Amino acid sequence: MVLPQMNGRELAERLAAMRPGLRVVYMSGYAPEKVFGHGVLEEGMDFLQKRFREDELARKVREVLDR
């Protein structure tokens, strides 16, 4: 979510403009209640809170790709 010169959502929006249909999983060390509802992400956006295990990442990616 936090990157130099922009945030993760801005990066995802720029990439989606170049590649419609791009799927995104946002990741952050911030708790979901700090990310959702504060203008960072909207409900329904895919999110994975850090620290996560490899199997959790794989499961989330599979979930997003299967939609």
Buried (B, 14 or more C-beta within 10 A) or exposed (E): BEEEEEBBBEBBEEEEEEEEEEEBBBBBEBEEEEBBEEEBBEEEBBBBBEEEEEEEEEEBBEEEEEE
